[in-house]
């Protein structure tokens, strides 16, 4: 699979709630970086850290969360995904940037409107 196909398969797993499948496309030492200065910002090391300390909080922090892909750009091993985020307490857009090496995501950067995220988180 191409890097773009790998990344898009991850969005499919996420949409289906298949966290096991999603975890399989991450390198064990993947670095996930979330921009901003709010309670979910920071670095996550490996998928389990990201799952337990970020993804598991989405349904609680962002009721009725939904993510729609607006655009995908891929070049070599880098994939950029422009997304729309919505929840009961959020309407925003973000860019997700991935690095894929040897068929696994080694880096995932979430660049969102951190002020809107912080406001939705109550901060």
Number of C-alpha atoms within 10 A of each C-alpha: 8 13 22 22 13 19 28 16 16 21 17 14 15 17 13 11 11 13 17 11 15 20 20 13 19 25 18 15 13 21 20 23 20 19 16 17 13 16 12 20 16 14 15 21 14 18 25 15 15 18 16 11 13 18 16 12 12 16 12 11 17 18 13 13 16 16 16 13 15 12 11 16 11 16 9 11 15 18 21 19 20 18 18 17 18 17 17 12 16 19 15 15 18 18 19 17 21 22 21 23 15 10 17 18 27 19 20 23 17 19 16 20 15 19 13 16 24 17 12 16 16 11 11
